[in-house]
Each structure stands twice: as C-alpha cells, then as structure tokens.
Amino acid sequence: MGNDREGTVRRAVRAGDDDREGTVRRLQRGLAEGRLDVAEFDERVRAAYAARTLGELADLTADLPPDRW
C-alpha cells in the first residue's frame, strides 16, 4: 500500500481523455445497476468531462463499488 503523499500526488495528476472515458463507463455501470438515477448520472458525466485531475474523477465514483465487486 502506498503512502499518503503518493496518493495525494496521484490525485493531482492531470486527467486524460482515456481517464475521463473510463470514469464515464463506470458511471454507466452504476446507472445500469440502479445505483445512480438519471439526474445524478447526467450531473456526474458532465463533471467527468470537465474534470482536470484524477482526484476529481475519483470523487465522482467514490460511492460506487470497485470495478471487480
């Protein structure tokens, strides 16, 4: 397990298009599983495409189960 500094640095790394698309796919799974309603999904997708850092993207899916649940 990494230390807190590594986690902080990773959160500050600039997000790329692939990172944003991965987050949107995760949000789509959350919608399909009934974990998000349509309004929440729409709000989070807009925020994902506007996100500048990996931390911002992580915050959008923090309340969803991990990919391999």
GIURNOR-V899676 format. One line per field, one symbol per residue. ss: DSSP state (@ for helix, = for strand, . for the rest). Layout:
# GIURNOR-V899676
ss->???
This chain:
# GIURNOR-V899676
ss->...@@@@@@@@@.=..@@@@@@@@@@@@@@@@.....@@@@@@@@@@@@@..=@@@@@@@@........
